[in-house]
């Protein structure tokens, strides 16, 4: 039987592609205003949260760890709502929002990867994506005075790296799906 997480390879792919698109757009327009940046980040975070929850809801009975996906999704959606409905928040507050979100999400991704290490192939990529998020959050917290442009570049870089790692995970899971389907008797 195919692991429910493997069946949802597309959700990891969608999250990864959203992250890469967000990162590339941020690199292309680094001089965008903080408000536009916050709206873009809020939209990205909202999509990320909804996709996390969709993984848990789709096969609720089959997943023992579904609460982790729901918690991650709710945390991300909460940060997205704060970002979208408080656009005049200072750049420093935005920095701490993003640091808290990436730290929480990164820790959740690491927990998920550790718990699923015997169930899926390629869990290392999910662990590495979580680790990248934690390192990014720690750097934001250690150097908050670097300015919003530094944050924009750091956020763009993190989003692209995180997104690429999730795309790699999605492709590994898709390979697992294809191998499982090919090994079934006709």
VOMIFI-372744 format. One line per 2 residues: number of its first residue (from 1); their letters; for each residue x, y, z negated of N, C-alpha, C. Coordinates in steps of 0.001 Angstrom, whole numbers, plus 500000, padded with zeros to 6 digits. Each point is the difference from the previous one (the first is absolute). Layout:
// VOMIFI-372744
NUM) a) X/Y/Z/X/Y/Z/X/Y/Z | ...
//
This chain:
// VOMIFI-372744
1) xx) 500844/498808/500000/499156/501192/500000/500879/501241/500000 | 499580/500976/500708/500763/501233/500143/499812/500899/498779
3) xx) 501090/500523/499492/499975/500904/498859/499175/501243/500356 | 499098/500456/499108/499185/501188/500294/500845/501228/500332
5) xx) 501160/500134/499363/500862/501145/500274/500509/499946/501438 | 500328/498813/500479/500476/499858/501372/498912/500361/501004
7) xx) 498756/499665/499659/498887/500348/500904/499835/501511/500129 | 500519/500755/499044/499864/501456/500022/501293/500693/500402
9) xx) 500766/499338/500863/501241/500579/500493/499733/501352/500647 | 498837/500134/500610/499647/501229/500711/499906/501201/499055
11) xx) 499612/499768/498722/499904/501106/499043/501395/500541/499683 | 500984/499090/499867/501374/500446/499791/500506/500744/501229
13) xx) 499650/499482/501188/500409/500666/501238/499390/501396/500088 | 498705/500119/499685/499335/501307/500050/500625/500970/498996
15) xx) 500252/499524/498779/500640/500859/498989/501377/500441/500470 | 500757/499073/500560/501341/500330/500473/499975/501002/501136
17) xx) 499097/499799/500953/499913/500931/501127/499525/501383/499557 | 499065/500043/499039/499568/501296/499445/501172/500716/499344
19) xx) 500793/499252/499244/501151/500600/499310/501021/500524/501007 | 500296/499210/501032/500968/500439/501014/499472/501241/500729
21) xx) 498720/499986/500369/499419/501158/500688/500073/501240/499122 | 499650/499858/498727/500081/501126/499073/501431/500511/499913
23) xx) 500966/499106/499861/501402/500397/499893/500508/500706/501240 | 499677/499461/501161/500463/500605/501251/499369/501379/500195
25) xx) 498704/500127/499747/499348/501312/500130/500606/501017/499032 | 500368/499548/498826/500621/500895/499025/501388/500429/500464
27) xx) 500748/499093/500628/501314/500367/500556/499855/500996/501144 | 498981/499795/500843/499820/500852/501180/499626/501425/499594
29) xx) 499181/500160/498954/499557/501318/499560/500410/500265/498554 | 501308/500156/499734/500438/500176/498609/499588/501339/499397
31) xx) 499675/500962/500852/499646/501320/499488/498500/500152/499734 | 499284/498890/500031/498556/500079/499742/499751/500535/498594
33) xx) 498871/500587/499801/499693/500565/498677/499772/498894/498984 | 500103/500338/498738/499781/499024/498935/498566/499477/500063
35) xx) 499073/500872/500315/498597/499574/500072/499796/498945/501082 | 500545/500238/501190/499865/499023/501081/500712/498709/499614
37) xx) 501158/500135/499381/500733/498818/499553/499218/499206/498979 | 499339/500699/499077/499219/499305/498984/498785/499320/500618
39) xx) 499366/500640/500971/498849/499379/500660/500453/498746/500751 | 501136/500089/500703/500513/498834/500719/500360/498884/499018
41) xx) 500664/500362/498908/500349/499003/498990/498732/499411/499381 | 499011/500829/499698/498753/499522/499425/499285/499020/500918
43) xx) 499978/500314/501295/499361/499101/500972/500752/498675/500085 | 501324/500083/500026/500823/498791/500025/499755/499169/498741
45) xx) 500000/500631/498838/499794/499282/498744/498598/499384/499943 | 498994/500726/500485/498635/499484/500013/499905/498748/500878
47) xx) 500579/500060/501203/500001/498828/500888/500738/498839/499351 | 501115/500285/499373/500800/498982/499336/499183/499339/498886
49) xx) 499304/500794/499197/499191/499465/498903/498846/499150/500485 | 499316/500474/501031/498864/499249/500551/500475/498662/500569
51) xx) 501140/499997/500692/500521/498754/500556/500446/499039/498896 | 500523/500521/498905/500375/499139/498872/498768/499324/499403
53) xx) 498939/500759/499815/498770/499434/499445/499375/499002/500979 | 500092/500271/501304/499410/499088/500986/500635/498615/499932
55) xx) 501281/499934/499656/500664/498701/499871/499365/499192/498867 | 499624/500655/498922/499422/499305/498850/498540/499632/500247
57) xx) 499246/500891/500602/498564/499803/500155/499675/498929/501039 | 500808/499909/501041/499671/499110/501115/499865/498540/499577
59) xx) 500885/499523/499156/499900/498603/499555/500110/499954/498479 | 499053/500626/499357/500008/500214/498549/500157/498692/499226
61) xx) 499273/498965/500371/500022/498765/499235/501321/499257/500126 | 500735/500212/501068/501202/499223/500280/501256/500549/499336
63) xx) 499972/501213/499499/501219/500637/499510/500011/500114/498485 | 501030/499449/499385/500174/500163/498563/500563/501379/499674
65) xx) 500738/500574/500921/500677/501274/499764/499254/501190/500608 | 498741/499828/500290/499234/501059/500675/499947/501291/499182
67) xx) 500036/499895/498679/499930/501185/499132/501190/500911/500234 | 501152/499444/500374/501179/500830/500262/499745/500881/501222
69) xx) 499418/499399/501053/499702/500768/501209/498939/501063/499725 | 498990/499640/499206/498943/500962/499666/500587/501147/499173
71) xx) 500802/499680/498998/500619/501030/499165/500898/500909/500828 | 500820/499403/500859/500861/500807/500872/499154/500923/500873
73) xx) 498963/499451/500622/499139/500799/500868/499310/501130/499259 | 499486/499716/498804/499322/501041/499214/500969/501103/499563
75) xx) 501204/499605/499594/501014/501012/499632/500333/500900/501193 | 500203/499381/501142/500353/500756/501199/498855/500916/500414
77) xx) 498770/499497/499963/498834/500824/500349/499866/501158/499016 | 500250/499748/498716/499969/501078/499006/500992/501105/500326
79) xx) 501232/499607/500343/500996/501004/500378/499600/500717/501284 | 499383/499287/500934/499557/500627/501243/498931/501049/499718
81) xx) 499046/499681/499138/498923/500946/499666/500581/501244/499328 | 500909/499788/499049/500642/501156/499353/500686/500874/501033
83) xx) 500727/499368/500910/500733/500739/501023/499053/500745/500936 | 498917/499354/500425/499092/500624/500956/499139/501103/499391
85) xx) 499628/499865/498723/499105/500974/499401/500698/501060/499151 | 501310/499951/499896/500764/501036/499295/501135/500488/500900
87) xx) 499649/500578/501167/501042/500344/500974/500912/501147/499583 | 499615/500766/498996/500824/501142/499589/500965/499651/498858
89) xx) 500090/498719/499731/500909/499571/498935/501438/500378/500398 | 500824/500279/499045/501364/500440/500317/500810/498869/500616
91) xx) 501086/500366/500632/500876/499008/500629/500576/499049/498956 | 500283/500486/498826/500534/499132/498949/498954/498986/499562
93) xx) 498743/500422/499879/498941/499063/499630/499839/498942/501086 | 500078/500411/501260/499919/499041/501100/501141/498998/499889
95) xx) 501178/500498/499692/501148/499121/499844/499728/498952/498928 | 499441/500404/498871/499718/499043/498927/498841/499070/500355
97) xx) 499005/500489/500750/498941/499110/500485/500601/498891/500858 | 500812/500399/500952/500593/499038/500924/500930/499042/499252
99) xx) 500797/500523/499076/500897/499144/499226/499206/498975/499187 | 498929/500428/499352/499189/499081/499196/499334/498953/500891
101) xx) 499477/500447/501131/499331/499073/500918/500991/498979/500547 | 501149/500451/500491/500948/499054/500575/500582/499077/498932
103) xx) 500161/500498/498789/500492/499158/498912/498966/498917/499668 | 498749/500396/499834/498940/499026/499689/499845/498991/501136
105) xx) 499952/500483/501227/499837/499116/501138/501206/499071/500130 | 501198/500535/499833/501203/499187/500111/500040/498897/498960
107) xx) 499650/500327/498766/499975/498983/498952/498957/498926/500297 | 498846/500414/500505/498961/499029/500368/500474/499087/501127
109) xx) 500658/500562/501005/500502/499196/501121/501026/498986/499500 | 500868/500398/499073/500996/499086/499441/499313/498872/499235
111) xx) 498997/500334/499175/499257/498979/499253/499321/499034/500966 | 499370/500524/501037/499319/499154/500984/501006/499069/500675
113) xx) 501143/500539/500419/501012/499178/500676/500509/498885/499094 | 500238/500305/498742/500496/498983/499064/498945/498918/499782
115) xx) 498757/500421/499843/498926/499029/499753/499719/499124/501217 | 500279/500508/501205/499673/499257/501221/501211/499314/500624
117) xx) 501133/499999/499309/501227/499485/500611/499906/498537/500411 | 499126/499226/499373/499860/498587/500364/498879/499773/501009
119) xx) 499210/501022/500264/498830/499828/500855/500189/500504/501424 | 500892/500957/500200/500167/500570/501338/501474/500041/500361
121) xx) 500249/500078/501287/501356/500233/500480/500179/501498/500175 | 501184/500490/499759/500277/501409/500235/499616/500907/498858
123) xx) 499759/499439/498806/499631/500847/498869/501119/500969/499646 | 501222/499680/500414/501141/500886/499755/499743/501384/500587
125) xx) 499354/500052/501154/499743/501288/500658/499021/500835/499183 | 499016/499358/499388/499063/500714/499130/500729/500478/498745
127) xx) 500870/499154/499442/500803/500380/498843/500890/501190/500357 | 500654/499926/501159/500893/501082/500430/499221/501300/500231
129) xx) 498792/499903/500571/499157/501193/500191/499661/500622/498649 | 499684/499162/499016/499725/500500/498655/501218/500638/499373
131) xx) 501166/499385/500187/501238/500543/499451/500344/501354/500621 | 499805/500120/501308/500234/501283/500681/499086/501075/499411
133) xx) 498745/499641/499727/499054/500958/499417/500435/500429/498603 | 500460/499056/499187/500443/500324/498642/501223/500907/500037
135) xx) 500964/499681/500855/501216/500839/500115/499628/501408/500455 | 499099/500092/500980/499548/501304/500481/499372/500807/498864
137) xx) 499136/499363/499223/499335/500686/498886/501010/500475/498966 | 500967/499166/499669/501015/500379/499008/500811/501191/500506
139) xx) 500371/499984/501278/500749/501132/500565/499183/501294/499940 | 498711/499915/500287/499146/501193/499905/499956/500523/498566
141) xx) 499919/499104/499038/499930/500418/498602/501335/500554/499497 | 501104/499468/500511/501318/500471/499565/500378/501359/500607
143) xx) 499520/500273/501210/500388/501223/500708/498778/500795/500455 | 499159/500458/499057/498778/500704/500406/500256/501389/500582
145) xx) 501153/500599/499711/500264/501359/500470/500537/500076/501410 | 500047/498923/500695/500570/499998/501355/499146/500745/501008
147) xx) 498786/500298/499635/499154/500790/500892/499062/499153/500821 | 498984/500662/500496/498966/499290/500753/500516/499476/501335
149) xx) 500933/500699/500642/500532/499485/501265/500751/498697/499763 | 500765/499955/498906/500667/498748/499651/498997/498897/499751
151) xx) 498901/500341/499342/498946/499031/499753/499399/499521/501313 | 499767/500926/500902/499409/499631/501287/500909/499018/500732
153) xx) 501294/500291/500048/500941/499098/500682/500109/498668/499264 | 500059/500040/498678/500090/498761/499221/498731/499164/500160
155) xx) 498849/500653/499967/498731/499299/500171/499923/499367/501382 | 500417/500730/501020/499984/499466/501367/500910/498783/500113
157) xx) 501176/500102/499428/500948/498882/500057/499458/498791/499262 | 499467/500226/498783/499422/498899/499253/498866/499355/500786
159) xx) 499102/500803/500574/498837/499461/500704/500429/499128/501178 | 501007/500435/500744/500461/499216/501146/500638/498692/499530
161) xx) 500868/500059/498998/500651/498778/499494/498953/499047/499430 | 499109/500507/499150/498938/499188/499406/499134/499387/501095
163) xx) 499620/500819/500981/499159/499519/501090/500666/498911/500824 | 501269/500177/500321/500729/498989/500775/500071/498685/499222
165) xx) 500241/500081/498690/500057/498779/499190/498649/499288/499971 | 498906/500751/499927/498681/499365/500026/499684/499410/501373
167) xx) 500454/500647/501070/499813/499441/501341/500761/498681/500117 | 501228/499948/499488/500775/498755/500024/499264/498908/499226
169) xx) 499478/500348/498811/499231/499034/499218/498789/499523/500792 | 499278/500916/500627/498810/499637/500779/500361/499029/501126
171) xx) 501095/500266/500678/500415/499119/501089/500406/498622/499478 | 500621/499961/498827/500344/498708/499380/498726/499238/499639
173) xx) 499022/500702/499436/498741/499355/499645/499255/499524/501247 | 500026/500799/501063/499373/499599/501256/500673/498739/500526
175) xx) 501323/499934/499897/500714/498793/500413/499560/498791/499194 | 499782/500199/498709/499530/498917/499147/498603/499557/500432
177) xx) 499143/500968/500342/498651/499677/500475/500087/499171/501279 | 500825/500437/500914/500127/499288/501281/500575/498594/499814
179) xx) 501001/499850/499134/500577/498689/499737/498963/499078/499355 | 499205/500531/499088/498979/499194/499331/498951/499547/501010
181) xx) 499566/500906/500873/498999/499644/501009/500555/498993/501005 | 501287/500147/500361/500612/499097/500964/500208/498603/499419
183) xx) 500172/499901/498682/500250/498694/499385/498722/499230/499686 | 498845/500654/500140/498725/499311/499758/499703/499056/501167
185) xx) 499491/498814/499662/499633/499073/501089/498805/500532/500774 | 500002/499760/501291/498935/500517/500873/498713/499260/499856
//
